[in-house]
């Protein structure tokens, strides 16, 4: 089975113990799987958990300002949950080569 990947630009409302991220608002969805309308509706205010062993990332997100937007990439698990494996502050700067 292939892993289903999602990439979204979002604000984080709260970080719960155990590394669960609760999204406040998704500004843009860059990549997603073809899901049901209910799954796409839930992706607007996602609940993701961090990969195991990523508690330091949860602490780092807690220290950031609430208005910060993040690029969050993750994959859908077999049970229907989302696991975030890449969290980066969003910026508009472009890298030119």
Contact map, one row per residue, 1 for C-alpha under 8 A:
1110000000000000000000000000000000000000000000000000000000000000000000000000000000000000000000000
1111000000000000000000000000000000000000000000000000000000000000000000000000000000000000000000000
1111100000000000000000000000000000000000000000000000000000000000000000000011100000000000000000000
0111110000000000000000000000000110000000000000000000000000000000000000000011100000000000000000000
0011111000000000000000000000001110000000000000000000000000000000000000001111000000000000000000000
0001111100000000000000000000111110000000000000000000000000000000000000001111000000000000000000000
0000111110000000000000000000111100000000000000000000000000000000000000111100000000000000000000000
0000011111000000000000000111111000000000000000000000000000000000000000111000000000000000000000000
0000001111100000000000000111110000000000000000000000000000000000000011110000000000000000010000000
0000000111110000000000111111000000000000000000000000000000000000000011110000000000000000000000000
0000000011111000000000111100000000000000000000000000000000000000011111000000000000000000000000000
0000000001111110000011111000000000000000000000000000000000000000010111000000000000000000000000000
0000000000111110000011110000000000000000000000000000000000000000010000000000000000000000000000000
0000000000011111000011100000000000000000000000000000000000000100000000000000000000000000000000000
0000000000011111101111000000000000000000000000000000000001001100000000000000000000000000000000000
0000000000000111111111000000000000000000000000000000000000000000000000000000000000000000000000000
0000000000000011111100000000000000000000000000000000000000000000000000000000000000000000000000000
0000000000000001111100000000000000000000000000001000001000000000000000000000000000000000000000000
0000000000000011111110000000000000000000000000001100011001000000000000000000000000000000000000000
0000000000000011111111000000000000000000000000111100000000000000000000000000000000000000000000000
0000000000011111001111100000000000000000000000111100000000000000000000000000000000000000000000000
0000000000011111000111110000000000000000000011110000000000000000000000000000000000000000000000000
0000000001111100000011111100000000000000000011110000000000000000000000000000000000000000000000000
0000000001111000000001111100000000000000000011000000000000000000000000000000000000000000000000000
0000000001110000000000111110000000000000000110000000000000000000000000000000000000000000000000000
0000000111100000000000111111100000000000001111000000000000000000000000000000000000000000000000000
0000000111000000000000001111100000000000000000000000000000000000000000000000000000000000000000000
0000000111000000000000000111110000000000000000000000000000000000000000000000000000000000000000000
0000011110000000000000000111111100000000000000000000000000000000000000000000000000000000000000000
0000011110000000000000000001111100000000000000000000000000000000000000000000000000000000000000000
0000111100000000000000000000111110000000000000000000000000000000000000000000000000000000000000000
0001111000000000000000000000111111000000000000000000000000000000000000000000000000000000000000000
0001110000000000000000000000001111100000000000000000000000000000000000000000000000000000000000000
0000000000000000000000000000000111110000000000000000000000000000000000000000000000000000000000000
0000000000000000000000000000000011111111000000000000000000000000000000000000000000000000000000000
0000000000000000000000000000000001111111000000000000000000000000000000000000000000000000000000000
0000000000000000000000000000000000111111100000000000000000000000000000000000000000000000000000000
0000000000000000000000000000000000111111110000000000000000000000000000000000000000000000000000000
0000000000000000000000000000000000111111111000000000000000000000000000000000000000000000000000000
0000000000000000000000000000000000111111111100000000000000000000000000000000000000000000000000000
0000000000000000000000000000000000001111111110000000000000000000000000000000000000000000000000000
0000000000000000000000000000000000000111111111000000000000000000000000000000000000000000000000000
0000000000000000000000000100000000000011111111000000000000000000000000000000000000000000000000000
0000000000000000000000001100000000000001111111000000000000000000000000000000000000000000000000000
0000000000000000000001111100000000000000111111100000000000000000000000000000000000000000000000000
0000000000000000000001110100000000000000011111110000000000000000000000000000000000000000000000000
0000000000000000000111100000000000000000000011111000000000000000000000000000000011000000000000000
0000000000000000000111100000000000000000000001111100000000000000000000000000000011110000000000000
0000000000000000011110000000000000000000000000111110000000000000000000000000000001110000000000000
0000000000000000001110000000000000000000000000011111011001000000000000000000000000111000000000000
0000000000000000000000000000000000000000000000001111110000000000000000000000000000111000000000000
0000000000000000000000000000000000000000000000000111111000000000000000000000000000000000000000000
0000000000000000000000000000000000000000000000000011111100000000000000000000000000000000000000000
0000000000000000001000000000000000000000000000000111111111000000000000000000000000000000000000000
0000000000000000011000000000000000000000000000000101111111100000000000000000000000000000000000000
0000000000000000000000000000000000000000000000000000111111110000000000000000000000000000000000000
0000000000000000000000000000000000000000000000000000011111111000000000000000000000000000000000000
0000000000000010001000000000000000000000000000000100011111111100000000000000000000000000000000000
0000000000000000000000000000000000000000000000000000001111111110000000000000000000000000000000000
0000000000000000000000000000000000000000000000000000000111111111000000000000000000000000000000000
0000000000000010000000000000000000000000000000000000000011111111000000000000000000000000000000000
0000000000000110000000000000000000000000000000000000000001111111100000000000000000000000000000000
0000000000000000000000000000000000000000000000000000000000111111100000000000000000000000000000000
0000000000000000000000000000000000000000000000000000000000011111110100000000000000000000000000000
0000000000000000000000000000000000000000000000000000000000000111111100000000000000000000000000000
0000000000111000000000000000000000000000000000000000000000000001111100000000000000000000000000000
0000000000100000000000000000000000000000000000000000000000000000111110000000000000000000000000000
0000000000110000000000000000000000000000000000000000000000000001111111000000000000000000110000000
0000000011110000000000000000000000000000000000000000000000000000001111100000000000000000110000000
0000000011110000000000000000000000000000000000000000000000000000000111110000000000000011110000000
0000001111000000000000000000000000000000000000000000000000000000000011111000000000000111110000000
0000001111000000000000000000000000000000000000000000000000000000000001111100000000011111000000000
0000111100000000000000000000000000000000000000000000000000000000000000111110000000011110000000000
0000111000000000000000000000000000000000000000000000000000000000000000011111000001111100000000000
0011110000000000000000000000000000000000000000000000000000000000000000001111100001111000000000000
0011110000000000000000000000000000000000000000000000000000000000000000000111110111100000000000000
0011000000000000000000000000000000000000000000000000000000000000000000000011111111100000000000000
0000000000000000000000000000000000000000000000000000000000000000000000000001111110000000000000000
0000000000000000000000000000000000000000000000000000000000000000000000000000111110000000000000000
0000000000000000000000000000000000000000000000000000000000000000000000000001111111000000000000000
0000000000000000000000000000000000000000000000110000000000000000000000000001111111100000000000000
0000000000000000000000000000000000000000000000111000000000000000000000000111100111110000000000000
0000000000000000000000000000000000000000000000011110000000000000000000000111100011111000000000000
0000000000000000000000000000000000000000000000011110000000000000000000011110000001111110000000000
0000000000000000000000000000000000000000000000000110000000000000000000011110000000111110000000000
0000000000000000000000000000000000000000000000000000000000000000000000111100000000011111000000000
0000000000000000000000000000000000000000000000000000000000000000000001111000000000011111100000000
0000000000000000000000000000000000000000000000000000000000000000000001110000000000000111110000000
0000000000000000000000000000000000000000000000000000000000000000000111100000000000000011111000000
0000000010000000000000000000000000000000000000000000000000000000000111100000000000000001111100000
0000000000000000000000000000000000000000000000000000000000000000000000000000000000000000111110000
0000000000000000000000000000000000000000000000000000000000000000000000000000000000000000011111000
0000000000000000000000000000000000000000000000000000000000000000000000000000000000000000001111100
0000000000000000000000000000000000000000000000000000000000000000000000000000000000000000000111110
0000000000000000000000000000000000000000000000000000000000000000000000000000000000000000000011111
0000000000000000000000000000000000000000000000000000000000000000000000000000000000000000000001111
0000000000000000000000000000000000000000000000000000000000000000000000000000000000000000000000111
